[in-house]
Amino acid sequence: MISMKKGRVIKILEKLKKKTKLIVSIDGEEALAINYSDLTGEAKINDMVIINTTAVELKLGTGGCHFVISNFNNTHQELQGKGHIMKLRYTPLQLKVLAAEEQQSPYHYLFNEFTSLNGLPVIAGILHSMLTPIVSTLKYINSNIKIAYIMTDGAALPLSFSDTVDYLRNNDLIDTTITTGHAFGGDIETINIYNGLVAAKEIAKCDIAVVTMGPGIVGTGTPYGFSGIEQGLVLNAVTDLGGFSIGVPRISFSDNRVRHYGMSHHSLTIFSKICKTKCNIILPLLPKKEKKIIYNQIEDLNIIEKHNIIEIDGSILLDALKHFNLNVKTMGRDYDADPFYFLACSAAAMYGFNYLIASPK
């Protein structure tokens, strides 16, 4: 069910390549709305638009703003460019992309000739807020590391929704963006995570890949009812293709919800049930009390026998954030309020870098 209203664009707040933040007047009230030019064309002041108001009416968090569905001033638009793979399939806003693996693509042959990731390190996170601490740590250690960011379709589908990615890309903290499944807008489009990983190695020619969903994880408070469950599938794919899998656990001692205290039930479910292949789970250095809590959790579920548990010092993160003038937040909490969440991300980055240094070229 969609809630829709008619509005008028009264102000352009920010115009990016594929996304424009607008102020629209709806029934005499002003509100924030986002327009995706790939879907509904460019938006201008005084344009009359149809707005999807569902998220605001539901008082959602990350996606809690209005979205332009259609623009009365953009009633005719021709197809441009190559490609015939559809994303958002069988919806009114289905769009055409040139997928890297399709036959029209100059990279089609690479997917047919692919044999292995040959140990490519892949850091798989569960939340979009893990991206900044991971890539900033890597680039702070060595600015020449080539990083491919693979965004799955577990949350926001337009890559351009993420202000984080826009900033990281424009400041050379990410070298290539890849969107998989129904996610769209990356430098490279692929149909699934397997070919997203292949593209990272064969097209982006990255040194290391980072995989997370976009902003807006879905959760229900049930064991398997969260979109972050995909992390286990990503780690399986990495191993299946001959990559080196690095899993970032969701750790917090600041979250008041019992199910997310210590190692989140999301991570416990993923590493105990969903990830079928042995992976490297990276823990930050923890005080004695917090460390005991984490180890009790992973021992109870036999995660400690199933996977490699490695402790790494991720404290370099503070220097990296300061160097790049970055701020980090997760669930509204910054580094000071939830340090171990971010240190787990930086620790995974450190481990990935150490693996790169140690592995033969």
Protein Blocks (a to p, Z undefined) as FASTA:
>chain_A
ZZddddddfbdfbdcfkbccddddeehiacdddddfklnopadehiacdddfklmmnopa
klmccddfbdfklmbccdededjbdehihiakbccdddfkbmklmklmmmmmpmbgnhpa
cdddfbfklmmmmmmmmmmmpmmbccdddddfkbcfblklpmmlmmmmmnopafbdcdeh
jbghifbdcfbfklmmmmmmmmnopabdcddddehiacehiaklcfklmmmmmmmmmmmn
opacdddddddfkbfbfklgojafklmmmmmmmmmbdcddddddddfklmmmmmmmmmmn
ommmmpccddddfklmmmmmmmnopacdeehiafklmmmlmmmmmmmmmmmmmmmmmpcZ
Z
